[in-house]
Every structure is written in structure tokens, then in C-alpha cells.
Amino acid sequence: MTDVRLNHIVQKVNDMPVLPSRVNRIIELTEDPDSTIDDLEKEILMDQSLTSRILKLANSAYYGYPRKINTVSQATILLGFQTIKSIVLASTVNKIMTHELKGYALGENDLWTQSQASAIISRNIAKEVKFSNPETAYIGGLLRDIGKTILNYYVEREYNAIVNKVEYGNVSFSEAEEEILGFNHAQVGEKIAEKWNFPKDLVEAIGLHHTPEKSTINPTLVSIVHIADAITMMMGIGIGADGLTYNFSPFALETLNFNAQDLEDFISKSHDLIIDGDSFDLI
């Protein structure tokens, strides 16, 4: 792996589009204790496409409200500011994550489907373990593999070398990425999260979701995202070339105080959580 290629990968991160100014403004409003539902609704309504995607997600079976949510203000009252933030981010990154990624053997929409499933499972685990902000876990689960969108080109070129390293070197796909390319997709995702000015605990959760034992900022959050990612892969959701190489980290299991029965229960619950197509189809 040459320094030139490393520089190219870093440059690709630098070239990654920043979050749209309206999305940043909405996130700021959801974090401001003085902002009102009207403030948030006015900002969202300026983007018709974003409005329709928020209402579609708010009405999906996952949120389970018995009556139809017709307005952004209704959605905000029923779901809360933090959930609106999650939905806005999901509807924004959806455009980035729906492309085919040949390097990872992921077809069109596969990464998105996998990421949204991981996000929903992360949120559910966070609620079960009484984590302080389940929506942060949702975002971590959603974006844990966003680095694949940049690393895809390089993985595709070095695919055979990476697969051989996994098969004969007894390492995971992400370890093989790092050995051959100099970066793995989690590290690239961490750089993207930094570029988007995410909080440090969220940056760490994305960067260390395969290696939660390295966490120093928020081991619980990293462990939640790690477990959700592994469950998603075990369920075969949008599975790609690296989908069969994951195991549950003993550190993460210990951090969350999970045993084998807990994992079985979460896998069973996860099937029920992700049956609704409207949670995934944002087009």
C-alpha cells in the first residue's frame, strides 16, 4: 500500500459532501433547549422532499402510532426532537448509501437496508440497557459503515488480495482492509463523522464498532453499535462480502452485561422490528 493511495483515500474523505446547511440548522434546533416545535417545523417545511421523507418514516410501522401523522409538528410532538434529528439524518444519508458497492458485493440499496436495520436494532438495545440517548445509538448504527462508500473503489481493486487474506490469514475483513489498503472502512467512517462535526462519542462508535475494546470515551455506546452490527450481519440483512466474518466481542458483551440468552432474545426481537418496508424505502 503506497502513501499515494493513502493520500487518495484521505482526499476522498475531504471531498465527501458536508451535510446540507438546512440539515445542520435542523440538528442545531433539536439540540437547543430554547427552540420550539414551530421553529423546527418552519425549517423542515422549506424542503418538500425532506418533509415527505420525515412523514413517511414517522408513519412507518416501526413507530407504531395508531393514527396517521399528517404534519411535521404532529411528528415532532409524538416522536420528540431527538427522533426527528435521527429521521432527518437518515433521510439525508439515504442518498449516499443506496448505490451499489461492488467492492463489498453489495447491490443497490443493500448498504442502506443493512444500515437502517443496524440503526433500529441499536436504538432498541440502547432502550433495553437504559442508555441515556437511544437516538445517538441509532445514528451510530446507521453510519457505522458509511466509510464503505469511499473505500469501495479501493476494495474493488484489491478484492482478491483482501479475500485471500481473510481466507488464509485468519483475519476479519476489516483487518484485511487495513493490512492491504492502510485503512479499514470503520476508520474512514470515523474521518467522515469528524468532518461532519459529530460529538466525540459518536465518532468513536463509528470508528471502533469492530473493536469496542479500544473505546475510551463511551464504551457502552460503542458496544451497542457493535452488537447491533453483528446481529444485522447474522440475520443476513443486505449481506456483502464481509458479512460472515463477524463475531460478538467479549468486551461488548461484558460491558452491556449480555449473555447468550440475551443475544437470542435480541435477534428474535430484531426480526419483528425490521419487518416494515416504509422504514427502509425513502425514495
C-alpha positions in Angstrom: 0.0 0.0 0.0 1.6 3.2 -1.1 1.4 6.6 0.6 -0.1 7.9 -2.7 -3.1 5.6 -2.3 -3.4 6.6 1.4 -3.4 10.2 0.4 -6.1 9.5 -2.2 -8.3 7.9 0.4 -7.9 10.9 2.8 -8.6 13.2 -0.1 -11.8 11.3 -0.8 -12.9 11.9 2.7 -12.1 15.6 2.3 -14.2 15.6 -0.9 -17.2 14.0 0.8 -20.1 16.5 0.7 -20.7 18.3 4.0 -24.2 17.9 5.5 -26.5 20.4 3.8 -26.8 23.7 5.8 -30.5 23.1 6.4 -29.8 19.7 7.9 -27.2 21.3 10.2 -29.7 24.0 11.1 -32.3 21.4 12.0 -29.8 19.5 14.1 -28.9 22.7 15.9 -32.6 23.4 16.6 -33.1 19.9 18.0 -30.2 20.5 20.4 -31.3 23.9 21.5 -33.5 23.8 24.6 -35.0 27.2 23.7 -36.2 26.2 20.2 -39.8 25.4 19.7 -41.8 23.0 17.6 -42.7 25.9 15.3 -39.0 26.7 14.8 -38.3 23.2 13.8 -41.4 22.8 11.5 -40.6 26.0 9.6 -37.1 24.9 8.8 -38.2 21.4 7.7 -41.1 22.7 5.6 -38.6 24.6 3.4 -37.5 21.3 2.0 -40.5 19.5 0.5 -38.6 16.3 -0.2 -37.3 16.2 3.4 -40.8 16.8 4.7 -42.3 13.9 2.8 -39.5 11.5 3.9 -39.9 12.6 7.6 -43.7 11.9 7.4 -43.1 8.6 5.6 -40.8 7.4 8.3 -42.9 8.8 11.1 -45.9 6.8 9.8 -43.9 3.6 9.4 -44.9 0.6 11.5 -41.7 0.8 13.4 -43.0 3.9 15.3 -46.4 2.2 15.7 -48.8 5.2 16.1 -52.4 4.1 15.5 -53.4 7.3 13.7 -51.8 8.9 10.7 -49.3 11.6 11.3 -50.1 14.4 8.8 -47.9 17.3 9.8 -44.3 17.8 10.9 -45.5 19.4 14.1 -47.5 16.3 14.9 -44.5 14.1 14.2 -42.4 16.3 16.5 -44.9 16.2 19.3 -45.3 12.4 19.1 -41.7 11.4 18.4 -39.7 14.1 20.1 -36.8 16.4 18.9 -34.1 13.7 19.1 -36.0 11.2 17.0 -36.7 14.0 14.4 -33.0 14.6 14.3 -32.4 10.9 13.6 -35.0 10.8 10.9 -33.5 14.0 9.2 -30.0 12.4 9.2 -31.4 9.1 7.9 -33.3 10.8 5.1 -30.1 12.8 4.2 -27.6 9.9 4.2 -30.0 7.7 2.4 -28.9 9.3 -0.9 -25.3 8.4 -0.2 -26.0 4.8 0.9 -28.2 3.5 -1.8 -25.6 3.0 -4.5 -24.2 -0.4 -5.5 -20.8 -1.2 -3.8 -19.1 -3.8 -6.0 -16.1 -4.0 -3.7 -18.2 -5.3 -0.9 -20.6 -7.3 -3.1 -23.4 -5.0 -2.0 -26.2 -4.4 -4.6 -28.2 -1.2 -4.9 -29.9 -0.3 -1.6 -28.1 -3.1 0.3 -25.9 -0.8 2.4 -28.9 1.4 3.2 -31.1 -1.6 4.2 -28.3 -3.0 6.3 -27.6 0.4 7.9 -31.2 1.2 8.8 -31.6 -2.2 10.3 -28.5 -1.8 12.4 -29.7 1.7 13.4 -33.1 0.4 14.5 -31.5 -2.5 16.4 -29.0 -0.2 18.1 -31.8 2.1 19.3 -33.7 -0.9 20.7 -30.6 -2.3 22.5 -30.0 1.2 23.9 -33.5 1.4 25.3 -33.2 -2.1 26.8 -29.9 -1.2 28.6 -31.3 2.2 29.6 -28.7 4.1 27.7 -29.1 7.9 28.2 -29.8 8.8 24.5 -31.1 5.9 22.3 -31.1 8.3 19.3 -27.4 8.6 19.5 -27.2 4.8 19.3 -29.5 4.9 16.3 -27.2 7.3 14.4 -24.1 5.3 15.3 -25.8 2.2 14.0 -26.9 4.0 10.9 -23.5 5.4 10.0 -21.2 2.7 11.2 -20.4 1.5 7.7 -20.5 4.8 5.8 -16.8 4.5 5.2 -17.5 1.8 2.7 -18.9 4.3 0.3 -15.4 5.8 0.0 -13.3 2.7 0.4 -15.4 0.7 -2.1 -13.3 1.7 -5.1 -10.0 0.6 -3.4 -11.6 -2.6 -2.1 -12.9 -3.5 -5.5 -9.4 -3.1 -7.0 -7.8 -5.2 -4.2 -10.7 -7.6 -3.7 -8.9 -10.9 -4.4 -6.0 -9.9 -2.1 -8.3 -9.0 0.7 -10.4 -12.1 0.4 -7.3 -14.3 0.3 -6.0 -12.5 3.4 -9.3 -13.3 5.2 -9.4 -16.9 4.0 -5.8 -17.9 4.6 -4.6 -15.3 7.1 -7.3 -15.9 9.7 -8.2 -12.2 10.0 -11.5 -10.3 9.7 -12.5 -8.5 6.5 -11.8 -5.1 8.2 -8.4 -6.3 9.4 -7.6 -7.4 5.9 -8.7 -4.0 4.5 -6.3 -2.3 6.9 -3.4 -4.5 6.1 -3.7 -4.2 2.4 -5.1 -0.7 2.0 -3.8 1.1 5.1 -7.3 2.0 6.3 -10.4 0.0 7.1 -13.9 1.2 6.4 -14.6 2.0 10.1 -11.6 4.3 10.3 -12.7 6.1 7.1 -16.2 6.4 8.6 -14.7 8.0 11.7 -13.0 10.6 9.5 -16.3 11.4 7.8 -18.0 11.7 11.2 -15.3 14.1 12.3 -15.8 16.1 9.1 -19.5 16.4 9.9 -18.7 17.7 13.4 -20.4 14.8 15.2 -19.8 14.5 19.0 -16.7 12.6 20.0 -18.6 9.6 21.4 -20.4 9.2 18.1 -17.2 9.5 16.1 -15.7 6.8 18.4 -18.7 4.5 18.0 -18.4 4.6 14.2 -14.6 4.2 14.2 -14.4 1.4 16.7 -17.6 -0.6 16.0 -15.5 -3.7 15.2 -13.0 -3.1 18.1 -15.1 -1.9 21.0 -12.4 -2.9 23.5 -10.4 0.1 22.2 -13.0 2.5 23.4 -12.0 5.3 25.8 -14.9 7.8 25.5 -18.1 5.8 25.7 -17.7 2.0 25.8 -21.4 1.5 26.2 -22.3 3.3 23.0 -19.6 1.5 21.0 -20.7 -1.8 22.4 -24.3 -1.2 21.5 -23.4 -0.4 17.9 -21.0 -3.4 17.7 -23.7 -5.8 18.9 -26.3 -4.3 16.6 -23.9 -4.6 13.7 -23.2 -8.2 14.4 -26.9 -9.1 14.8 -27.6 -7.4 11.5 -24.9 -9.4 9.8 -26.1 -12.7 11.5 -29.6 -12.0 10.2 -28.2 -11.7 6.6 -29.6 -8.3 6.0 -28.0 -6.7 2.9 -25.2 -9.1 3.5 -22.0 -8.5 1.5 -18.5 -9.9 1.1 -17.6 -9.2 4.7 -20.9 -10.4 6.2 -19.8 -13.8 7.5 -16.6 -12.7 9.3 -18.0 -11.0 12.4 -18.2 -12.3 16.0 -19.5 -10.7 19.2 -16.8 -9.0 21.1 -16.5 -10.4 24.7 -15.7 -6.8 25.8 -19.0 -5.6 24.4 -21.0 -8.4 25.9 -19.5 -7.8 29.3 -20.0 -4.0 29.0 -23.7 -4.5 28.3 -23.9 -7.4 30.7 -25.3 -9.7 27.9 -25.3 -13.4 27.9 -26.2 -15.9 25.2 -29.9 -15.9 26.1 -30.0 -12.1 25.9 -28.5 -12.2 22.4 -31.1 -14.8 21.3 -33.8 -12.6 22.6 -32.5 -9.5 20.7 -32.1 -11.5 17.5 -35.7 -12.6 17.8 -37.0 -9.1 18.6 -34.9 -7.7 15.7 -36.9 -9.7 13.2 -40.1 -8.1 14.4 -38.6 -4.6 14.5 -37.5 -4.5 10.8 -40.4 -6.1 9.0 -41.9 -2.7 7.9 -40.8 -1.7 4.4 -41.6 2.0 5.0 -38.7 2.2 7.5 -36.3 1.5 4.6 -37.9 2.8 1.4 -37.3 6.6 1.4 -37.3 7.1 -2.4 
